Amino acid sequence: MNTNEYQDLQLPETDGTVQERIDQLVRTMLIRGELGGNPTAIMLGQHYHLGGLPATEMLARQAAFTADDTVLDVCCSVGGSVRYLAESVGCSVVGLDIDAKAVALARRLTELSGLQDRVTFVEADLYQVDQLGMHFTGIWSEASLDNSLDWLPALDGVLLPGGKLAFSLCVRMKGAPSGLPNTLDDVVSHLREQGFDILYCEDMREWEIEHGWKALLRQLDERQRFYEDALGVEWVQSARERFHSEIDIWSREAGNAFFVGRSRKVQPEY
């Protein structure tokens, strides 16, 4: 991977905040096929998770990180949440992702944001996070972790005593035929068994159906001509069908939940 690939990348000369212009840039790159991406990614831009920036803001309020925290964002993609936390909270953030292209772009976008003094990006597998030689007062992830929770011991291993774990995760509804193993209550039980006190958990399905999938449909309707010109009539039709299908699945089988836990680990005495 050429880490200098994005060094000449500049923000569009348009009105708006730096983050709004970054979002415009990322969406343009996605539409051009430069970053891959499914319809959800193309329409959400740098905040590629259902609910977009509003979902990030909601989880961040519950996590209540401070400027004194050092937070690891797991599966950070191009760093939208990393930059949000660094800018809005003032904390130091390390973004981790296995995708070299995403990490290279995340670094450049962060330079364009002027946040590089508080933000670092690492290309690595989350299951090898212990090899970074770093520990954190907070760990964060949005809709990227596996429902099996097999990642929990690895992340717990780099979380300092009293540190907080804040994440969103797709969970199975009770009694639903979904292939996902864990319900919201199952996740809470696993967190407690791993040594976490639960500070917050909430089923976000209804909120994310309305402010996620239905919001994407509204955006598709409002900008239909734009997406048809950029990506084609068939793409718009396929995206609309997918979003309707996801609404049906989320209504009957599974959907995201938010969790914040605090580690009960005790600082060792030396």
C-alpha positions as CSV (number, residue, x, y, z in Angstrom):
1,M,0.0,0.0,0.0
2,N,1.4,3.4,-1.0
3,T,0.9,5.5,2.2
4,N,1.5,8.6,0.2
5,E,-1.4,7.9,-2.1
6,Y,-3.6,10.6,-0.6
7,Q,-1.0,13.2,0.3
8,D,-2.1,15.6,-2.4
9,L,-5.8,15.2,-1.5
10,Q,-7.4,18.6,-0.8
11,L,-10.8,19.6,0.5
12,P,-13.4,20.9,-1.9
13,E,-13.6,24.7,-2.0
14,T,-17.2,24.9,-0.9
15,D,-19.1,26.4,1.9
16,G,-19.4,24.5,5.2
17,T,-17.3,23.4,8.1
18,V,-14.2,21.4,7.7
19,Q,-16.0,18.2,8.7
20,E,-18.8,18.9,6.2
21,R,-16.3,19.4,3.4
22,I,-14.6,16.2,4.4
23,D,-17.9,14.4,4.3
24,Q,-18.5,15.8,0.8
25,L,-15.1,14.7,-0.3
26,V,-15.6,11.1,1.0
27,R,-19.0,10.8,-0.5
28,T,-17.6,11.9,-3.9
29,M,-14.8,9.3,-3.7
30,L,-17.3,6.6,-2.8
31,I,-19.6,7.5,-5.7
32,R,-16.6,7.4,-8.1
33,G,-15.8,3.9,-6.8
34,E,-12.4,4.9,-5.4
35,L,-13.2,3.4,-2.0
36,G,-15.6,0.6,-2.9
37,G,-18.7,0.8,-0.8
38,N,-22.3,-0.3,-0.8
39,P,-25.3,2.1,-1.0
40,T,-25.3,2.6,2.8
41,A,-21.6,3.7,2.7
42,I,-22.0,5.9,-0.3
43,M,-24.9,7.8,1.3
44,L,-23.4,8.1,4.8
45,G,-19.9,9.1,3.9
46,Q,-17.2,9.4,6.6
47,H,-19.8,8.3,9.3
48,Y,-20.4,4.8,7.8
49,H,-22.7,3.2,10.3
50,L,-26.4,3.2,10.5
51,G,-27.8,6.5,11.9
52,G,-24.6,8.3,10.8
53,L,-23.3,11.3,12.9
54,P,-26.5,11.6,15.1
55,A,-25.9,8.0,16.2
56,T,-22.3,8.8,17.0
57,E,-23.4,11.8,19.0
58,M,-25.9,9.8,21.0
59,L,-23.4,7.1,21.9
60,A,-20.7,9.7,22.8
61,R,-23.0,11.4,25.3
62,Q,-23.5,8.1,27.1
63,A,-19.8,7.2,27.0
64,A,-19.0,10.6,28.5
65,F,-15.3,10.5,27.7
66,T,-13.3,13.6,28.7
67,A,-10.2,15.4,27.4
68,D,-8.1,13.3,29.8
69,D,-9.0,10.1,28.1
70,T,-7.1,8.1,25.5
71,V,-9.6,6.2,23.4
72,L,-9.1,3.4,21.0
73,D,-11.6,3.4,18.1
74,V,-11.8,-0.2,16.8
75,C,-12.6,-0.8,13.1
76,C,-12.4,3.0,12.5
77,S,-12.6,2.9,8.7
78,V,-11.8,6.4,7.4
79,G,-11.9,7.9,10.9
80,G,-15.2,9.9,11.0
81,S,-15.8,8.9,14.7
82,V,-12.2,9.3,15.6
83,R,-12.2,12.9,14.4
84,Y,-15.6,13.6,16.1
85,L,-14.3,12.4,19.5
86,A,-11.0,14.3,19.2
87,E,-12.7,17.5,18.1
88,S,-15.9,17.5,20.3
89,V,-14.4,15.9,23.5
90,G,-10.8,16.9,23.1
91,C,-9.5,13.4,24.0
92,S,-6.6,11.6,22.3
93,V,-7.8,8.9,20.0
94,V,-6.1,6.0,18.3
95,G,-8.0,4.6,15.2
96,L,-7.4,1.0,14.4
97,D,-8.4,-0.7,11.2
98,I,-7.1,-3.7,9.1
99,D,-7.8,-1.9,5.8
100,A,-4.5,-0.1,4.7
101,K,-6.3,2.1,2.2
102,A,-8.8,3.3,4.8
103,V,-6.0,4.0,7.3
104,A,-4.0,6.0,4.7
105,L,-7.1,8.1,3.8
106,A,-8.0,8.5,7.5
107,R,-4.6,10.0,8.2
108,R,-4.8,12.5,5.4
109,L,-8.4,13.6,6.3
110,T,-7.2,14.1,9.9
111,E,-4.3,16.3,8.6
112,L,-6.8,18.3,6.7
113,S,-8.9,18.6,9.9
114,G,-5.9,19.9,11.8
115,L,-6.4,17.2,14.5
116,Q,-3.2,15.2,13.9
117,D,-1.8,16.3,17.3
118,R,-4.6,14.3,19.1
119,V,-5.1,11.5,16.6
120,T,-3.1,8.4,15.5
121,F,-4.1,5.7,13.1
122,V,-2.8,2.1,13.2
123,E,-3.2,-0.6,10.5
124,A,-3.7,-3.8,12.6
125,D,-6.1,-6.6,13.3
126,L,-8.1,-6.1,16.5
127,Y,-7.2,-9.6,17.6
128,Q,-3.6,-8.5,17.7
129,V,-4.2,-5.2,19.5
130,D,-2.1,-6.3,22.5
131,Q,1.0,-6.1,20.2
132,L,0.6,-2.3,19.9
133,G,2.1,-2.0,23.4
134,M,-0.6,0.6,24.4
135,H,-3.4,0.7,26.9
136,F,-6.4,2.9,26.9
137,T,-8.9,4.5,29.3
138,G,-11.6,4.1,26.7
139,I,-12.5,1.8,23.8
140,W,-15.1,2.7,21.2
141,S,-16.6,0.9,18.2
142,E,-19.7,1.5,16.1
143,A,-21.6,-1.3,14.4
144,S,-18.4,-3.1,13.3
145,L,-17.8,-5.8,15.9
146,D,-19.0,-9.4,15.6
147,N,-22.1,-10.5,17.6
148,S,-20.2,-13.6,18.8
149,L,-18.2,-11.3,21.2
150,D,-15.1,-13.3,20.6
151,W,-13.2,-10.0,20.4
152,L,-14.1,-9.0,24.0
153,P,-11.1,-10.6,25.8
154,A,-8.6,-8.9,23.3
155,L,-10.1,-5.5,23.8
156,D,-10.4,-6.0,27.6
157,G,-6.7,-6.8,27.6
158,V,-5.7,-3.3,26.6
159,L,-8.4,-1.4,28.6
160,L,-7.0,0.1,31.8
161,P,-8.7,-0.5,35.2
162,G,-11.8,1.7,35.4
163,G,-11.8,2.3,31.7
164,K,-15.0,2.4,29.6
165,L,-16.0,0.3,26.7
166,A,-18.6,2.0,24.4
167,F,-20.0,0.3,21.4
168,S,-23.0,-0.4,19.1
169,L,-23.7,-3.9,18.0
170,C,-26.3,-5.8,16.0
171,V,-28.2,-8.1,18.3
172,R,-30.9,-10.7,17.9
173,M,-34.4,-10.1,19.0
174,K,-35.7,-12.6,21.6
175,G,-37.3,-15.5,19.9
176,A,-36.3,-14.3,16.4
177,P,-35.0,-16.8,13.8
178,S,-32.0,-14.7,13.1
179,G,-28.6,-16.4,12.8
180,L,-27.1,-14.0,15.4
181,P,-26.2,-15.9,18.6
182,N,-26.7,-13.1,21.1
183,T,-29.6,-10.9,22.3
184,L,-29.2,-7.6,24.1
185,D,-29.5,-9.5,27.5
186,D,-26.9,-12.0,26.4
187,V,-24.4,-9.3,25.6
188,V,-25.0,-7.7,29.0
189,S,-24.4,-11.1,30.7
190,H,-21.2,-11.6,28.8
191,L,-20.0,-8.1,29.7
192,R,-20.6,-8.7,33.4
193,E,-18.9,-12.1,33.2
194,Q,-15.9,-10.4,31.6
195,G,-15.7,-7.9,34.5
196,F,-17.7,-4.9,33.4
197,D,-20.3,-2.9,35.2
198,I,-23.1,-1.8,32.8
199,L,-23.4,1.9,32.7
200,Y,-25.9,2.0,29.8
201,C,-27.6,-0.3,27.3
202,E,-30.5,0.4,25.0
203,D,-32.2,-1.3,22.1
204,M,-31.9,1.2,19.3
205,R,-33.9,-0.7,16.6
206,E,-36.9,1.6,16.4
207,W,-34.7,4.8,16.5
208,E,-32.4,3.4,13.8
209,I,-35.2,2.2,11.6
210,E,-36.6,5.8,11.6
211,H,-33.3,7.7,11.6
212,G,-31.3,5.1,9.8
213,W,-33.0,3.1,7.1
214,K,-36.0,5.4,6.6
215,A,-33.7,8.4,6.6
216,L,-31.7,6.8,3.8
217,L,-34.9,6.3,1.9
218,R,-35.9,9.9,2.4
219,Q,-32.5,11.0,1.2
220,L,-32.8,8.8,-1.8
221,D,-36.2,10.3,-2.7
222,E,-35.0,13.9,-2.2
223,R,-31.8,13.4,-4.3
224,Q,-33.1,10.8,-6.7
225,R,-32.0,12.7,-9.8
226,F,-28.5,13.2,-8.4
227,Y,-28.0,9.5,-7.6
228,E,-29.5,8.4,-10.9
229,D,-27.1,10.7,-12.8
230,A,-24.1,9.6,-10.8
231,L,-24.8,5.9,-10.3
232,G,-27.7,5.0,-12.6
233,V,-31.4,4.2,-12.3
234,E,-30.8,0.6,-11.5
235,W,-28.5,1.5,-8.6
236,V,-31.2,3.7,-7.1
237,Q,-33.8,1.0,-7.5
238,S,-31.5,-1.6,-5.9
239,A,-30.7,0.7,-3.0
240,R,-34.3,1.4,-2.4
241,E,-35.2,-2.3,-2.4
242,R,-32.3,-3.0,0.0
243,F,-33.3,-0.4,2.5
244,H,-36.9,-1.7,2.5
245,S,-35.6,-5.2,3.1
246,E,-33.5,-4.1,6.0
247,I,-36.5,-2.3,7.6
248,D,-38.4,-5.6,7.4
249,I,-35.5,-7.6,8.9
250,W,-34.9,-5.0,11.7
251,S,-38.6,-5.1,12.5
252,R,-38.7,-8.9,12.9
253,E,-35.3,-10.3,13.7
254,A,-32.4,-8.1,14.7
255,G,-31.0,-4.6,15.1
256,N,-28.4,-2.4,16.8
257,A,-28.1,-1.8,20.5
258,F,-25.8,0.6,22.4
259,F,-23.7,-0.4,25.3
260,V,-21.4,1.3,27.7
261,G,-19.5,-0.7,30.4
262,R,-16.9,0.2,33.0
263,S,-14.1,-2.3,33.8
264,R,-14.0,-3.6,37.3
265,K,-10.3,-4.4,37.0
266,V,-8.2,-3.2,39.9
267,Q,-4.9,-1.4,39.4
268,P,-2.1,-3.8,40.5
269,E,0.1,-2.9,43.3
270,Y,3.8,-2.9,42.9
